[in-house]
């Protein structure tokens, strides 16, 4: 019996367009700086759920194309900073990447928060999709969630889902649903956040595209 040919996992694509902003598929509408003042957070407290209204600023800037062997991604580096109407100190800080694979429609979000937790969520979307849904589950070795020992014991995150909806006026909304298992509780807590953001700044070209534009300008 003839053995199947080995899959080439090393050769990177050569026909790569350096302009990330032109190749982001459904993520293209996220590029730039955004702000909102009426976000809503529902989080667990000892005496019951607490509802907080928050102020949010998001910044999405394009990165150069990234390859895993033959796999090619275009993406945005993002930073989320949240305060509350009551005080200016940081309520939530988060960094990561949104990535798009044109060949398959794969969308990925990496999440890192400075309380000892990271996640990699995924979904699929068409290039012109008005909605993106990504999800991750605890215990998965791909597209999973990793937390510190304390968070695993006290506020275990079992799943994470984020839904983004783009609107005709150029704004966009998100809803996150994070299922938490609190120490001493029998049922999970649905930790939810939602907001609608409006553009306050444009995205800059990714470094490779900027270099080529400067050379062309001479």
Number of C-alpha atoms within 10 A of each C-alpha: 3 4 5 6 6 6 6 9 10 11 11 15 12 7 6 12 13 20 21 24 23 11 19 24 22 21 23 21 18 25 24 19 19 21 22 17 18 17 20 17 17 16 17 15 8 6 6 8 14 11 13 15 18 22 18 22 18 22 22 27 22 27 24 19 20 15 16 12 12 13 16 18 23 27 29 28 17 22 18 17 16 20 18 18 11 9 9 10 9 10 13 15 15 17 18 19 20 25 25 29 22 19 9 12 15 16 26 23 23 18 18 17 14 10 12 12 15 18 22 24 23 22 18 17 21 15 16 11 13 16 16 19 19 21 21 23 21 18 12 11 10 13 19 19 22 20 17 12 11 10 18 18 14 14 18 21 23 17 20 23 18 21 15 19 15 19 13 7 7 11 16 20 16 18 17 20 17 22 20 22 21 18 13 8 9 8 10 16 19 18 17 18 20 19 21 21 21 17 18 13 13 14 17 15 20 19 15 15 19 14 13 13 13 9 9 8 7 6
